[in-house]
Amino acid sequence: VSGGEDEIQQLQKALLDYLDENTETDASLVFSRKFYIAQWFRDTTMETEKAIKSQKDEDSSEGTHHAKDVETTGQIMHRAENRKTFLRSIIKTAPSQFSTLKMNSDTVDYEDACLIVRYLASMRPFAQSFDIYLTQ
């Protein structure tokens, strides 16, 4: 996997492929798949809202770095829209069509899926700030 946002989308896609493949053996995986899609969509929306809020806060406090902040917020908005488009395409895909879109599902087994889940969970804000919560 290359790196950056592409990496996260590829890992998300691989995990969703794994969950979709194994729904016949475990019906709860259907719920898990829908939960992950909804959670990632929510995270993207929250990140966008935070970027807009931080831009407004910086606009009111400093006017000198305005052009740089707008560019950064614009990039965040563009990335968020790309992620939302990716998730919408996954949602709209029928299960019969989904099997034709699988990229690397043959290489993802249970252990790999566990590693992907751990990695994606470590990227969440709570996991990143766990030490702060623990010390408080």
Summary of the structure (lengths in Angstrom):
residues: 136
radius of gyration: 17.8
end to end distance: 36.6
largest distance: 58.2
contacts: 336
relative contact order: 0.14
helix: 82%
strand: 0%
